[in-house]
Amino acid sequence: MNILVRNMRKTNPLVFPQNRGVSDAANDIQRETEELQQNISRSITFGDHLSEMMERLFETKQEHAINNWDGYGAKAIDEQSYKNSTRFILSLTPDIPIPEIGVEPDGEVVFEWYGGKRNVFSISMGSRNELTYAGLYGISKTYGVEHFYENVPDTLLDNINRVFSGRV
Amino acid sequence: MVLPIVVNPNESLARYLSEKKGYFSTDRNAVLPRAFMPPLNLRLSVFRIDGLKLDEVWEIGQKKVIDVLPLPKPLYGMADIKASKVRKFELEIEPSNTPPRHADICGWPEKARHKSIAQQLAAEATLILK
């Protein structure tokens, strides 16, 4: 039963297996899959949770569309990071609280769950599906890199939940 | 006031805030981690503000930071942090004095660790709004 619940938590109907082929045909299939995911996500069928995150991501893209958006030489939002972020959002189930979404100086999209000064978890989405994360919980901290394929790695889900669990 | 060449551990450093979303929270009266994320050149710009009145701190922020930005932005306030808190993470504070009182926080490690450091610096900093 525990396994079933855990798997359900990680599964979103919009998550399609990622195409790992390298041929032109494989690239076409991957592109069409991403377009299909984005089109489906724009429908209202999947509820406010998903729509709000996609809306926040889109606004973030518009606000960080040009280089030097911060006046300190920051890069414009990385297009591949943005695309990967749409897949990332689609893989989040409705029990995951909606994060703040922004862009870091290197152009990577960042998702941040903030519960207080010493209760925060942040994930940066890289252009090659690498998820760079850091969390601060009281005097405890964690950081590292995970890879993103179809589902959000358990390490990251556990950290997101930790922000809201009161375990600080 | 003449500042020492080497930044004193008790000195206050100001990181001026020209972005709002993700940089500070008025509801929580808190500096947020992105305020301390280093730029691409890994030299995080700060000003040494010891011995200054608050009006003078804002004047520096306006003239030396906001007015030289390529895009018009407001000066919302600053994240105030002690030099000792910065050095705790093995970061260096390099005074440039160009412009006067300017310094860079350098020595940032790889991204995962500098995200973690930015979170901890934000937790240690005091939000002072203009």
HADDOCK unambig.tbl for C-alpha pairs under 7 A between the chains (distance, minus, plus):
assign (segid A and resid 71 and name CA) (segid B and resid 69 and name CA) 5.12 0.50 0.50
assign (segid A and resid 71 and name CA) (segid B and resid 70 and name CA) 5.91 0.50 0.50
assign (segid A and resid 71 and name CA) (segid B and resid 71 and name CA) 6.55 0.50 0.50
assign (segid A and resid 72 and name CA) (segid B and resid 39 and name CA) 6.54 0.50 0.50
assign (segid A and resid 73 and name CA) (segid B and resid 39 and name CA) 6.98 0.50 0.50
assign (segid A and resid 74 and name CA) (segid B and resid 39 and name CA) 6.44 0.50 0.50
assign (segid A and resid 74 and name CA) (segid B and resid 40 and name CA) 6.62 0.50 0.50
assign (segid A and resid 102 and name CA) (segid B and resid 22 and name CA) 7.00 0.50 0.50
assign (segid A and resid 105 and name CA) (segid B and resid 39 and name CA) 5.45 0.50 0.50
assign (segid A and resid 105 and name CA) (segid B and resid 40 and name CA) 6.25 0.50 0.50
assign (segid A and resid 106 and name CA) (segid B and resid 40 and name CA) 6.15 0.50 0.50
assign (segid A and resid 117 and name CA) (segid B and resid 30 and name CA) 6.72 0.50 0.50
assign (segid A and resid 117 and name CA) (segid B and resid 123 and name CA) 4.99 0.50 0.50
assign (segid A and resid 118 and name CA) (segid B and resid 123 and name CA) 6.02 0.50 0.50
assign (segid A and resid 132 and name CA) (segid B and resid 112 and name CA) 5.58 0.50 0.50
assign (segid A and resid 133 and name CA) (segid B and resid 112 and name CA) 5.96 0.50 0.50
assign (segid A and resid 134 and name CA) (segid B and resid 112 and name CA) 6.27 0.50 0.50
assign (segid A and resid 134 and name CA) (segid B and resid 115 and name CA) 5.92 0.50 0.50
assign (segid A and resid 134 and name CA) (segid B and resid 116 and name CA) 5.12 0.50 0.50
assign (segid A and resid 135 and name CA) (segid B and resid 116 and name CA) 6.55 0.50 0.50
assign (segid A and resid 136 and name CA) (segid B and resid 119 and name CA) 6.78 0.50 0.50
assign (segid A and resid 143 and name CA) (segid B and resid 112 and name CA) 5.58 0.50 0.50
assign (segid A and resid 143 and name CA) (segid B and resid 113 and name CA) 6.33 0.50 0.50
assign (segid A and resid 143 and name CA) (segid B and resid 116 and name CA) 6.36 0.50 0.50
assign (segid A and resid 144 and name CA) (segid B and resid 112 and name CA) 5.36 0.50 0.50
assign (segid A and resid 145 and name CA) (segid B and resid 112 and name CA) 6.87 0.50 0.50
